[in-house]
């Protein structure tokens, strides 16, 4: 990962939340951000701010918190600092920002002033203006008061140097689109990563300085609650049946009836709209008795074959995702049908998740899949797909996942003590949240269902696989905490909503 990697607002939110999960409170990042702004101001003024008048234009969120920290550092270096609050202090909702506001309010070296009548738009002047109003995440077309008035004062006021924190207020940091008005700065100090829109908005950003504030590399590399909290869309208010996505689970046999059922139930617990199970004639009645939430379709024969593919081709073409493999068995006719389903998914541009017996049969076909496919091998299945043994170290698993992704042109979720998620482009992420007691039969089927549900809900394949690995692993850890080592696979299914609740509430 480059020192100046470009990340979207979404990716940054994920990284920040995962940073907290790793044990680093965001207030430390805020401290580093504010100090970095002070460093840039000092550098731009020739190495000293002593005797200079600095005015911080402050909002009420995390960006304001960065401004409060910058104010403290600049004051400690001899600047005279005024902080203009455009919201009442009690409106500062960000906990770390509130902490830093309370701190600077006790300092004689900083004058904190509430702008009570912003409509008067009095012109302000000083040596340095700092825009700490909104920062990244702005997506609107226009600003509203009091921020609009603050931006007008920032732009119309007289200063030697105007600095924006993270992004000028009113500029969409993802697209570069700007509201009218938007803050116009001489320099923008953006935190940790470059943002894609800043290079398109040089009229507003001025020079862009990327300040490293200490977000660990692992916050991007390892999947965590940030992926759950920020990547998965919230359910809309006006939901209806099937809105979360319809998924076809093609699997099950007379020997393995539980596998597709567990996958389907896990998908429903992850927010999929409808789970259809397509299975052999003999196993269909058994699976139908597991849970009324599963919609079971019977193939003409006792196993998946080309006839079944023809019968359900039209129905599968309307799905948001297809899962192929859980409990499927190894009949000769099934191997032929798998090739037909792989072709159908590619032809209709339907995301395909290949798992378990589906993978074993697919490995013999010696062909690629569509780019909208996810292969979910364990280490043994990875060896089949590559035609070589996969070693027992993390480096071996990473290389195997990357090789499979490149060979088959698909996303790969390699299941191991540390899961590896790889893309055909050579990217990879890891999931290390596991408990050894969760290595029970069916855990992989649950993971497959979670993965398919996230894809059906619109999460991109690479991050859907990474997020699913974390959800599955965290549900397993929760199950062990509740029940001890003697857990059952269905415990993981039931705890999936608890993983969502924890990610959105605790972090």
C-alpha positions in Angstrom: 0.0 0.0 0.0 1.5 3.3 -1.1 2.3 6.1 1.3 -0.1 8.3 -0.6 -2.8 5.8 -1.4 -6.0 7.5 -2.6 -9.1 6.4 -0.6 -12.8 7.3 -0.8 -14.7 8.6 2.1 -16.3 5.2 2.6 -12.9 3.5 2.8 -11.6 6.1 5.3 -14.6 5.5 7.5 -14.0 1.8 7.4 -10.3 2.3 8.3 -11.1 4.6 11.2 -13.6 2.2 12.7 -11.3 -0.7 12.3 -8.6 1.4 14.0 -10.8 1.6 17.1 -11.3 -2.1 16.9 -7.6 -2.6 16.9 -7.4 -0.7 20.1 -6.4 2.8 19.1 -8.9 5.5 20.1 -9.7 8.1 17.5 -8.8 10.9 19.8 -5.1 10.0 19.2 -5.7 10.4 15.4 -7.5 13.7 16.1 -4.4 14.9 18.1 -2.1 13.9 15.3 -4.3 15.6 12.7 -4.5 18.9 14.6 -0.8 18.9 15.3 -0.2 18.3 11.6 -2.3 21.3 10.6 -0.2 23.4 13.1 3.0 22.1 11.5 1.9 23.1 8.0 0.8 26.5 9.2 4.1 27.1 10.9 6.0 25.8 7.8 4.0 28.1 5.4 4.8 31.1 7.6 8.5 30.6 7.4 9.0 28.4 10.5 7.3 30.5 13.2 3.8 31.5 14.2 4.9 33.6 17.2 2.8 36.8 17.3 0.5 35.7 14.4 -3.3 35.9 14.7 -4.9 32.6 13.8 -8.7 32.3 13.4 -10.3 28.8 13.4 -13.8 28.6 11.8 -15.3 25.7 13.6 -18.3 23.5 13.0 -19.6 20.8 15.4 -18.1 17.4 14.2 -14.8 15.7 14.0 -13.4 18.2 11.6 -14.0 20.9 14.2 -12.2 18.7 16.7 -9.1 18.7 14.5 -9.4 22.5 14.4 -9.6 22.7 18.2 -6.4 20.6 18.5 -4.7 22.8 15.9 -5.7 25.9 17.9 -4.1 24.5 21.0 -0.8 23.6 19.3 -0.6 27.0 17.5 -1.3 28.8 20.8 1.5 26.8 22.5 3.9 28.0 19.8 3.1 31.7 20.5 0.2 32.5 18.1 -2.8 34.4 19.2 -5.7 32.1 18.5 -9.4 32.8 18.1 -11.9 30.0 17.6 -15.2 31.0 16.1 -18.0 28.6 17.0 -20.9 28.6 14.6 -22.9 26.3 16.7 -23.5 26.4 20.5 -20.9 24.3 22.4 -23.6 21.9 23.5 -24.3 21.1 19.8 -20.8 19.7 19.3 -21.9 16.1 19.0 -18.5 14.3 18.3 -17.2 13.1 21.7 -13.5 13.7 20.9 -14.3 17.1 19.5 -16.2 18.0 22.6 -13.3 16.9 24.8 -10.9 19.2 22.9 -13.4 22.1 22.9 -13.8 21.8 26.7 -10.0 21.8 26.9 -9.3 24.9 24.9 -12.2 26.7 26.6 -10.2 26.5 29.8 -7.1 28.1 28.2 -6.3 31.8 28.5 -4.2 31.6 25.4 -7.2 30.8 23.2 -10.3 33.0 22.8 -13.4 30.9 22.0 -16.2 33.0 20.6 -19.7 31.9 19.7 -21.0 33.5 16.5 -24.5 34.4 17.7 -25.5 36.5 14.7 -23.9 34.9 11.7 -26.4 36.6 9.3 -24.6 39.9 9.8 -21.6 38.5 7.9 -19.1 40.8 9.6 -15.8 40.7 7.8 -13.0 39.1 9.8 -9.3 39.5 9.4 -6.1 37.9 10.7 -2.9 36.3 9.6 -4.2 32.7 9.2 -7.7 31.3 8.7 -8.4 27.6 9.3 -11.5 26.0 7.8 -12.6 23.4 10.4 -16.3 23.4 9.4 -17.2 20.2 7.5 -14.2 18.3 6.0 -14.8 15.1 4.0 -18.1 13.5 3.6 -20.0 16.5 2.1 -22.2 15.3 -0.8 -24.8 18.0 -1.1 -25.3 20.7 -3.7 -25.5 23.6 -1.4 -24.5 24.7 2.1 -27.0 25.8 4.8 -26.5 28.4 7.5 -24.6 28.7 9.7 -22.0 26.9 7.6 -22.9 28.8 4.5 -22.3 32.1 6.3 -19.1 30.8 7.9 -17.7 29.9 4.4 -18.6 33.4 3.1 -16.8 35.0 6.0 -13.8 32.6 5.4 -13.7 33.5 1.7 -14.3 37.3 2.1 -12.0 37.9 5.1 -8.5 39.0 4.8 -5.6 36.7 5.7 -2.1 35.9 4.7 -2.8 32.1 4.6 -6.1 30.2 4.4 -6.0 26.5 5.3 -8.6 23.8 5.0 -8.6 20.7 7.2 -9.0 17.4 5.2 -11.1 19.1 2.4 -12.5 22.6 1.9 -16.0 22.9 3.2 -18.5 22.4 0.4 -16.2 20.3 -1.7 -17.1 16.7 -2.3 -13.9 14.9 -1.6 -14.9 11.9 -3.7 -15.9 13.7 -6.9 -14.4 17.2 -6.6 -17.8 18.8 -7.1 -18.3 22.0 -5.1 -21.2 23.8 -3.6 -21.7 27.5 -4.2 -20.1 28.8 -2.1 -17.3 26.5 -1.1 -14.3 27.4 1.0 -11.3 28.5 -1.0 -8.0 27.7 0.6 -4.3 28.3 -0.1 -3.5 24.8 1.2 -5.5 21.8 2.3 -4.1 19.4 4.9 -5.7 16.1 4.2 -5.3 13.2 6.7 -3.5 10.0 6.0 -4.7 9.4 2.5 -5.3 11.4 -0.7 -9.0 11.8 -1.6 -10.0 11.3 -5.2 -11.9 14.6 -5.5 -9.2 16.8 -4.2 -7.1 16.6 -7.3 -10.2 17.8 -9.3 -10.9 20.8 -7.1 -7.6 22.7 -7.1 -9.5 25.9 -7.4 -10.6 25.3 -3.8 -7.9 23.2 -2.3 -4.8 25.1 -3.2 -1.7 23.0 -2.4 -2.6 19.6 -0.9 -0.5 18.2 1.9 -1.1 14.6 2.9 -0.5 14.3 6.7 0.2 10.9 8.2 -1.7 10.7 11.4 -1.1 7.1 12.5 -3.9 5.0 11.0 -2.4 1.5 11.2 -1.9 -0.4 8.0 -3.8 -3.3 9.6 -6.9 -1.2 9.7 -7.0 -1.5 5.9 -5.5 -5.0 5.6 -7.7 -6.8 8.2 -11.5 -6.9 7.9 -13.3 -5.7 10.9 -16.5 -4.0 12.3 -15.8 -1.0 10.1 -16.6 -3.1 7.1 -19.9 -4.2 8.7 -20.8 -0.7 9.8 -20.0 1.3 6.7 -20.1 -1.1 3.7 -23.5 -2.7 4.2 -26.4 -0.5 3.3 -29.1 0.2 5.9 -32.5 -1.3 5.2 -34.7 1.4 3.6 -37.9 2.4 5.4 -40.2 1.2 2.6 -39.0 -2.4 2.3 -40.8 -5.1 0.5 -40.5 -8.8 0.0 -37.3 -9.7 -1.8 -35.8 -6.2 -1.6 -32.6 -7.5 0.1 -32.0 -9.7 -2.9 -33.1 -13.1 -4.2 -30.5 -15.9 -3.9 -30.5 -19.3 -5.6 -28.7 -21.9 -3.4 -28.0 -24.9 -5.7 -26.9 -27.8 -3.5 -27.8 -30.6 -1.2 -28.0 -34.3 -1.8 -29.3 -37.4 -0.1 -26.3 -37.4 2.1 -25.9 -33.7 2.8 -29.2 -31.9 3.4 -28.1 -29.4 6.0 -25.4 -27.6 4.0 -27.7 -25.6 1.6 -30.2 -24.9 4.4 -27.5 -23.4 6.6 -26.3 -21.3 3.7 -29.8 -20.1 3.0 -30.6 -19.3 6.7 -27.3 -17.4 7.1 -28.1 -15.3 4.0 -31.5 -14.4 5.5 -30.0 -13.5 8.8 -27.6 -11.2 6.8 -30.4 -9.4 5.2 -31.1 -11.3 2.0 -34.7 -11.0 0.8 -35.5 -14.5 -0.3 -33.5 -17.8 -0.2 -34.4 -20.4 -2.8 -32.9 -23.9 -2.3 -32.6 -26.0 -5.5 -31.9 -29.6 -4.7 -32.5 -33.2 -5.7 -35.9 -34.7 -5.6 -35.2 -37.0 -2.6 -33.6 -34.3 -0.5 -36.0 -31.5 -1.2 -38.7 -32.7 1.2 -36.2 -33.0 4.0 -34.8 -29.5 3.5 -38.3 -28.1 3.2 -38.9 -29.3 6.8 -35.9 -27.5 8.3 -37.4 -24.0 8.2 -40.4 -22.3 6.6 -38.3 -19.3 5.6 -36.5 -21.4 3.0 -38.2 -21.8 -0.4 -37.3 -25.2 -1.7 -37.4 -26.2 -5.3 -37.0 -29.8 -6.4 -34.9 -31.0 -9.4 -36.5 -33.7 -11.5 -34.0 -36.3 -10.4 -32.2 -37.1 -7.1 -29.2 -35.0 -8.1 -28.4 -31.8 -10.0 -28.1 -32.5 -13.7 -28.5 -30.7 -17.0 -32.2 -31.3 -17.0 -32.5 -29.4 -13.7 -30.5 -26.6 -15.2 -32.9 -26.3 -18.1 -36.0 -26.4 -15.9 -34.8 -23.6 -13.7 -32.6 -21.6 -16.1 -35.2 -18.8 -16.5 -35.8 -18.6 -12.7 -32.1 -18.4 -11.9 -31.6 -15.7 -14.5 -33.7 -13.4 -12.3 -31.7 -13.9 -9.1 -29.3 -11.3 -7.5 -26.9 -14.1 -6.8 -26.3 -17.8 -7.2 -24.6 -20.1 -4.8 -23.4 -23.4 -6.2 -22.0 -26.2 -4.2 -23.0 -26.7 -0.5 -23.7 -30.4 0.0 -24.0 -31.0 -3.7 -22.4 -34.4 -3.9 -20.1 -35.8 -6.6 -22.4 -37.4 -9.2 -21.1 -37.5 -12.8 -24.3 -35.7 -14.0 -23.7 -32.9 -11.4 -20.3 -32.1 -12.8 -21.8 -31.5 -16.2 -24.5 -29.3 -14.8 -22.0 -27.2 -12.9 -20.4 -26.1 -16.2 -23.8 -25.1 -17.5 -24.6 -23.0 -14.4 -21.2 -21.3 -14.6 -21.9 -20.4 -18.2 -25.4 -19.1 -17.3 -24.1 -16.9 -14.5 -21.5 -15.4 -16.9 -24.0 -14.9 -19.7 -26.6 -13.2 -17.5 -24.0 -11.3 -15.4 -25.2 -12.8 -12.1 -22.8 -12.9 -9.2 -21.8 -16.6 -8.5 -20.4 -18.0 -5.3 -18.7 -21.4 -5.8 -18.2 -23.5 -2.7 -17.5 -27.0 -1.4 -18.5 -29.8 -3.9 -19.2 -27.2 -6.5 -15.5 -26.2 -6.3 -14.2 -29.7 -6.4 -16.1 -30.4 -9.6 -15.2 -27.0 -11.1 -11.5 -27.7 -10.5 -11.7 -30.5 -13.1 -13.2 -28.2 -15.8 -10.0 -26.2 -16.3 -11.8 -23.0 -17.2 -12.3 -19.5 -15.9 -15.4 -18.0 -14.4 -16.9 -14.6 -14.9 -15.4 -11.7 -13.1 -18.5 -11.6 -10.9 -17.6 -14.8 -9.2 -16.3 -15.7 -5.7 -14.5 -18.9 -5.1 -14.5 -20.0 -1.4 -12.0 -22.9 -1.1 -10.5 -24.3 2.0 -6.8 -25.2 1.9 -7.5 -28.7 0.4 -9.7 -27.3 -2.3 -7.2 -24.6 -3.0 -4.6 -27.3 -3.7 -7.1 -28.9 -6.1 -7.7 -25.6 -7.9 -3.9 -24.9 -8.2 -2.7 -28.5 -8.8 -0.2 -28.2 -6.0 0.0 -28.4 -2.3 -0.7 -25.3 -0.3 1.7 -24.8 2.6 0.9 -24.1 6.2 2.0 -20.5 6.7 0.2 -17.2 6.1 2.5 -16.3 3.3 1.6 -19.6 1.5 -2.1 -18.9 1.9 -1.8 -15.3 0.6 0.1 -16.6 -2.4 -2.3 -19.4 -3.1 -5.3 -17.0 -2.9 -3.6 -14.6 -5.3 -2.7 -17.4 -7.7 -6.2 -18.8 -7.7 -7.7 -15.3 -8.3 -5.3 -14.8 -11.2 -5.8 -18.2 -12.7 -9.6 -18.2 -12.7 -10.3 -14.4 -13.0 -12.4 -14.3 -9.8 -12.4 -13.1 -6.3 -11.2 -15.7 -3.8 -12.0 -16.3 -0.2 -9.4 -18.8 1.0 -10.6 -20.3 4.3 -7.7 -20.8 6.8 -6.7 -19.9 10.4 -6.3 -16.5 8.9 -8.7 -16.1 5.9 -7.3 -14.5 2.8 -9.4 -12.6 0.3 -7.8 -11.9 -3.0 -8.8 -10.2 -6.3 -7.7 -10.9 -9.9 -6.0 -7.5 -9.8 -3.6 -8.6 -7.0 -5.3 -7.0 -4.0 -5.7 -8.9 -0.8 -7.2 -8.5 2.6 -7.1 -10.8 5.7 -9.5 -11.9 8.5 -8.0 -13.1 11.7 -11.1 -13.1 13.8 -11.7 -16.8 14.6 -12.0 -19.2 17.4 -10.7 -22.8 16.9 -13.9 -24.2 18.5 -15.8 -22.9 15.5 -14.1 -25.3 13.1 -17.2 -27.4 13.0 -19.0 -28.9 10.0 -21.2 -26.4 8.3 -19.3 -23.2 9.3 -18.1 -22.8 5.7 -21.7 -23.1 4.5 -22.7 -20.3 6.9 -19.8 -18.2 5.5 -21.0 -18.9 1.9 -24.5 -17.7 2.8 -23.3 -14.5 4.4 -21.1 -13.8 1.4 -23.9 -14.3 -1.1 -26.2 -12.0 1.0 -23.8 -9.2 1.0 -23.3 -9.4 -2.7 -27.1 -9.5 -3.3 -27.3 -6.3 -1.2 -24.9 -4.5 -3.4 -21.5 -4.8 -1.6 -18.7 -5.2 -4.2 -17.4 -8.8 -4.4 -13.9 -8.2 -2.9 -15.2 -6.4 0.2 -18.3 -8.6 0.5 -16.0 -11.6 0.9 -13.8 -9.9 3.4 -16.8 -8.5 5.4 -18.4 -12.0 5.4 -15.3 -13.6 6.7 -15.3 -11.2 9.6 -19.0 -11.6 10.4 -18.7 -15.4 10.3 -15.6 -15.3 12.5 -17.0 -12.9 15.0 -20.3 -14.8 15.3 -18.2 -17.9 16.1 -16.3 -16.0 18.8 -19.6 -14.8 20.3 -21.0 -18.3 20.2 -18.0 -19.6 22.2 -18.4 -16.8 24.7 -22.1 -17.8 25.2 -22.0 -21.6 25.0 -18.4 -22.6 25.5 -16.5 -25.0 23.2 -19.5 -27.2 22.4 -21.1 -24.9 19.9 -23.3 -25.9 16.9 -23.2 -24.4 13.5 -26.7 -23.0 13.8 -25.4 -20.9 16.8 -23.4 -18.9 14.2 -26.5 -18.3 12.1 -28.5 -17.0 15.1 -25.7 -14.6 16.2 -25.2 -12.9 12.8 -27.6 -10.0 13.8 -25.6 -9.6 17.0 -22.5 -9.0 15.0 -24.3 -6.2 13.1 -25.6 -4.7 16.3 -22.2 -4.7 17.9 -20.5 -3.1 14.9 -23.1 -0.3 14.6 -23.5 0.3 18.3 -20.1 -0.2 19.9 -18.0 1.3 17.2 
